[in-house]
């Protein structure tokens, strides 16, 4: 569905600014990618769906979310990524300051999209977008990506996994400030507040995705969730309340300033709720009965069973080096290591006092680190490739 506006209630000046930014970005992309190879340029994300965030200041409306552009290029996606990926990343970094928000490019091909199965990302893109360059029927042969009921449980987990990683990163900011620092900087406070809000939204979104009720519009998702009832989810009302707050922040974000202790308490409360949703989802996805973090983190069978062992082997070699070939985890998809590590780093408390947990994290993350901070550093290096 093509949208005319970038936001629901942004000012005409903000709409014009975003439109002009898109045209400037189009000209830059056309200068990088030959016209015979450039199939289309599509704006996805909140602004592509017409639900972009509007940061209201005393003087003007400003954009807040990222600008997520999908660059469709003919030919092999991996080769295109190798040839154009670095150039587009450099372009995004150069254009972001002028645009006033982060500009991101993702390379794909229409041929690959047409034959691939639906994911949350592909559904969001095909169902709600703004075509900057290309035919109006660009996604005409991508109808499978319009079926939210086909989104697999693994996609609901991936969404929850990434937003819980955001909670972990927020915890890192709150825990690792300088001793002499009385509070968070404006940038740190914005980072923590934004990741808490994303997690609030995600808890409800992951439940909807797991139950086949996901919708591309966050407003419609809130309506779907409000009608949702289940006796097997005693935490559902809390999830609904957080989701409503997450939608409000997504559409009308604000720069939050709070005492560190208040941020930390909100993070703990939200994390405790996220754990309940996490265990519910993973019990449903894997057919297990995890009752605790430790049950989950030390569970032996594969957590990503539908992946290719040989492809996993190559990915582990690329991510961890030759030593990865010598360990049992070498045939497991690397994200499985992160799932186990995240559950311990986010929810297990003071891990440095538990030798068994430390050894388990060292194996999962292929690191010699021995404390929480070191493990988080090792985790982040891997997560950027498998988030």
C-alpha positions in Angstrom: 0.0 0.0 0.0 1.5 3.3 -1.1 1.1 6.2 1.3 0.9 9.9 0.5 2.0 11.2 3.9 5.0 10.4 5.9 3.3 11.0 9.3 -0.2 11.0 10.7 -0.2 14.5 12.2 3.1 16.2 11.3 3.1 19.8 10.1 3.1 20.6 6.3 6.6 21.9 6.8 7.8 18.6 8.2 6.1 16.7 5.3 7.7 19.0 2.8 11.1 18.6 4.5 10.8 14.8 4.3 9.7 14.8 0.7 12.6 17.0 -0.3 15.0 14.8 1.6 13.7 11.7 -0.3 14.3 13.4 -3.6 17.8 14.4 -2.6 18.6 10.9 -1.5 17.1 9.5 -4.8 19.5 11.7 -6.8 22.5 10.5 -4.8 21.5 6.8 -5.2 21.0 7.3 -8.9 24.5 8.7 -9.1 25.8 5.5 -7.4 23.8 2.8 -9.1 23.5 2.6 -12.9 19.9 3.1 -14.1 20.0 -0.3 -15.9 20.6 -2.0 -12.6 18.4 0.1 -10.3 15.0 -1.5 -10.1 13.5 0.8 -7.5 14.0 2.9 -4.4 11.4 2.4 -1.7 11.0 4.0 1.7 9.9 1.6 4.4 9.7 1.9 8.1 7.3 4.2 9.9 7.7 7.1 7.4 7.1 4.8 4.5 3.9 3.5 6.2 2.7 7.0 6.9 3.2 6.6 10.6 6.6 8.2 11.2 7.4 9.8 14.5 6.9 13.6 15.0 9.1 15.2 17.6 7.4 18.4 18.7 9.5 21.2 19.9 8.5 24.7 20.8 9.5 26.0 17.4 8.8 23.2 14.9 7.9 19.6 14.2 11.0 17.4 13.6 11.5 13.8 12.4 12.6 11.3 15.0 12.8 7.8 13.5 15.2 6.4 11.0 14.7 6.7 7.3 14.9 3.1 6.0 15.4 2.9 2.2 15.3 -0.4 0.3 17.5 -0.2 -2.8 16.4 -2.9 -5.3 19.2 -3.8 -7.7 19.1 -6.5 -10.4 21.5 -9.4 -10.1 23.0 -11.4 -7.2 22.3 -9.7 -3.9 25.5 -10.8 -2.2 27.6 -9.4 -5.1 25.6 -6.2 -5.1 26.1 -5.9 -1.3 29.8 -6.3 -1.8 30.0 -3.7 -4.6 27.4 -1.1 -3.5 27.0 -1.8 0.3 30.0 0.2 1.5 29.2 3.1 -0.9 25.6 3.2 0.4 26.7 3.1 4.0 29.0 6.0 3.4 26.2 7.8 1.7 23.9 7.3 4.6 26.5 8.6 7.0 27.0 11.7 4.9 23.3 12.4 4.4 22.2 11.8 8.0 23.3 15.1 9.6 21.6 17.1 6.9 18.4 15.0 7.1 18.4 15.4 10.9 17.9 11.6 11.4 19.7 8.4 10.6 19.5 7.4 6.9 19.9 3.7 6.3 20.0 1.6 3.0 19.2 -2.0 2.6 20.1 -3.8 -0.7 17.7 -6.3 -2.1 16.4 -7.6 -5.5 12.8 -8.0 -6.6 13.6 -11.4 -7.9 14.7 -12.6 -4.5 11.7 -10.9 -2.8 9.2 -12.5 -5.1 10.4 -16.0 -4.4 11.1 -15.7 -0.6 8.7 -16.5 2.2 7.0 -13.8 4.3 8.7 -12.3 7.4 7.7 -9.4 9.6 10.1 -7.2 7.7 8.9 -8.2 4.2 5.3 -7.9 5.3 5.8 -4.4 6.8 7.5 -3.3 3.6 5.1 -4.7 1.0 2.0 -3.8 3.0 3.1 -0.2 3.7 5.6 1.8 1.8 6.4 4.8 -0.3 7.8 4.3 -3.7 10.5 6.9 -4.4 11.6 5.4 -7.7 9.9 2.6 -9.6 6.7 1.3 -11.1 3.5 1.6 -9.1 3.2 -2.2 -9.4 6.7 -2.8 -8.1 5.4 -5.5 -5.6 2.6 -6.9 -7.8 4.1 -10.4 -7.7 4.8 -10.4 -4.0 1.4 -11.3 -2.7 2.7 -13.9 -0.2 4.2 -11.0 1.8 0.7 -9.6 2.4 -0.3 -12.6 4.5 0.5 -11.9 8.2 -0.9 -15.3 9.1 2.0 -16.8 7.3 4.6 -15.1 9.5 6.5 -17.9 11.4 7.0 -18.0 15.1 10.7 -17.6 14.6 10.0 -14.1 13.2 8.1 -13.2 16.4 11.1 -14.4 18.4 13.5 -12.4 16.2 11.5 -9.2 16.9 11.5 -9.9 20.6 15.1 -10.8 20.6 16.2 -7.5 19.0 14.1 -5.4 21.3 15.3 -7.3 24.4 18.8 -6.6 23.1 17.8 -3.0 23.2 16.9 -3.5 26.9 20.4 -5.0 27.4 22.0 -2.0 25.8 19.9 0.3 27.9 21.1 -1.6 31.0 24.7 -1.2 29.9 24.3 2.6 29.6 22.7 2.8 33.0 25.3 0.6 34.6 28.5 1.8 33.0 28.3 5.6 33.3 31.3 7.3 34.9 31.4 7.4 38.7 31.6 11.2 38.8 28.7 11.5 36.4 25.6 12.7 38.4 23.1 11.7 35.7 22.7 10.7 32.1 23.6 13.0 29.3 20.8 14.1 27.0 22.0 11.6 24.4 22.2 8.7 26.9 18.7 9.5 28.3 17.2 9.6 24.8 18.9 6.3 24.0 17.5 4.6 27.2 14.0 6.1 26.8 13.8 5.2 23.1 14.8 1.5 23.8 12.4 1.2 26.6 9.6 2.5 24.4 10.6 0.1 21.6 10.4 -2.8 24.0 7.0 -1.7 25.2 5.7 -1.8 21.7 7.4 -5.0 20.9 5.9 -7.1 23.7 2.4 -6.7 22.2 3.7 -6.9 18.6 5.4 -10.3 19.2 2.3 -11.7 20.8 0.2 -10.6 17.8 2.7 -12.0 15.3 2.8 -15.3 17.2 -1.0 -15.6 17.1 -1.3 -14.6 13.4 -2.9 -11.2 14.3 0.0 -8.9 13.3 -0.8 -5.7 11.2 1.5 -3.3 9.4 -0.1 -0.3 11.1 0.8 0.2 14.8 -2.6 1.8 15.3 -4.4 -1.3 14.0 -2.1 -3.5 16.1 -3.2 -1.6 19.2 -6.8 -2.2 18.3 -6.2 -5.9 17.6 -4.4 -6.3 20.9 -7.1 -4.5 22.8 -9.6 -7.1 21.6 -7.3 -10.0 22.3 -8.1 -12.3 25.3 -6.4 -15.4 26.6 -6.5 -17.2 29.9 -3.1 -18.7 29.2 -1.5 -15.2 29.3 -2.0 -13.8 32.8 0.4 -11.0 31.9 -1.6 -9.9 28.8 -3.2 -6.8 30.4 0.2 -5.5 31.4 1.4 -6.1 27.8 -1.6 -4.2 26.5 -0.9 -1.2 28.7 2.8 -1.1 27.7 1.8 -1.5 24.0 -0.5 1.5 24.1 2.3 3.6 25.6 4.7 2.3 23.0 2.3 3.3 20.2 2.0 6.8 21.7 5.8 7.2 21.8 6.2 5.9 18.3 3.8 8.5 16.8 4.7 11.4 19.1 8.1 10.7 20.5 9.6 12.9 23.2 13.1 13.4 24.6 12.9 12.0 28.2 14.9 13.1 31.1 14.7 11.1 34.3 16.8 10.2 37.3 18.9 7.1 36.7 17.2 5.2 39.5 13.8 5.8 37.9 15.0 4.6 34.5 16.6 1.5 36.1 13.4 0.6 37.9 11.4 1.0 34.6 13.9 -1.2 32.8 13.7 -3.9 35.5 9.9 -3.9 35.5 9.7 -4.0 31.7 12.4 -6.7 31.6 10.5 -8.9 34.1 7.4 -8.7 31.9 9.5 -9.3 28.7 10.9 -12.5 30.3 7.3 -13.9 30.8 6.5 -13.2 27.1 9.9 -14.7 26.0 9.3 -18.0 27.9 5.7 -18.2 26.6 6.8 -17.6 23.0 9.8 -20.0 23.2 7.7 -22.8 24.9 5.2 -22.3 22.1 7.8 -22.3 19.3 10.0 -25.1 20.5 7.3 -27.3 22.2 9.1 -27.1 25.6 8.2 -26.2 29.1 10.9 -23.6 30.2 10.1 -22.3 33.7 13.1 -20.1 34.2 16.0 -18.3 32.5 18.4 -21.1 33.4 16.1 -23.8 32.0 16.2 -21.9 28.7 19.8 -20.9 28.6 21.2 -24.3 29.4 18.7 -26.2 27.2 20.8 -28.6 25.0 18.7 -29.2 21.8 18.9 -26.7 18.9 16.9 -23.5 19.2 17.1 -22.8 15.5 16.4 -26.3 14.1 15.3 -25.3 10.6 18.7 -24.1 9.5 21.3 -25.8 7.3 24.2 -27.3 9.4 26.7 -26.7 6.6 25.7 -23.1 6.2 25.8 -22.7 9.9 29.3 -24.1 9.9 30.5 -21.5 7.4 28.8 -18.7 9.4 30.5 -19.8 12.6 33.9 -19.8 10.8 33.2 -16.3 9.5 32.0 -15.0 12.9 34.4 -16.8 15.3 37.4 -17.9 13.3 39.1 -21.3 12.8 38.6 -22.3 16.5 34.8 -22.4 15.8 35.4 -25.5 13.7 36.4 -27.5 16.8 33.4 -27.0 19.0 30.0 -28.8 19.0 28.2 -25.4 18.4 29.8 -25.1 15.0 26.8 -26.7 13.3 24.3 -24.5 15.1 23.0 -21.2 13.7 25.0 -18.4 15.4 21.9 -16.6 16.6 21.3 -19.6 19.0 24.4 -18.5 20.9 23.0 -15.0 21.2 19.6 -16.3 22.4 21.3 -18.3 25.2 23.7 -15.4 26.1 21.0 -12.7 26.1 18.8 -14.6 28.5 21.6 -14.8 31.0 23.0 -11.2 30.5 19.6 -9.5 30.7 17.8 -11.6 33.3 20.2 -13.6 35.4 21.4 -10.9 37.8 25.0 -11.1 39.0 26.6 -13.6 36.7 30.1 -13.1 37.8 29.3 -15.0 41.0 28.2 -18.1 39.1 31.2 -20.1 37.6 29.0 -22.4 35.6 27.2 -19.5 34.0 30.5 -17.7 33.3 31.9 -20.8 31.5 28.6 -21.2 29.6 28.7 -17.6 28.4 32.4 -18.0 27.4 31.5 -21.0 25.2 28.4 -19.3 23.7 30.2 -16.0 22.8 33.7 -17.6 22.1 35.3 -15.1 24.5 37.7 -15.0 27.4 35.7 -12.3 29.1 34.8 -13.1 32.7 32.5 -10.3 33.8 29.2 -8.8 32.7 30.7 -5.8 30.9 33.1 -8.0 28.9 30.3 -10.4 27.9 28.1 -7.6 26.7 31.0 -6.3 24.6 31.5 -9.7 23.0 27.7 -10.1 22.5 27.4 -6.8 20.6 30.1 -7.7 18.2 28.1 -10.8 17.1 24.6 -9.3 17.4 25.2 -6.7 14.6 25.4 -9.6 12.2 22.5 -11.8 13.4 20.0 -9.3 14.8 
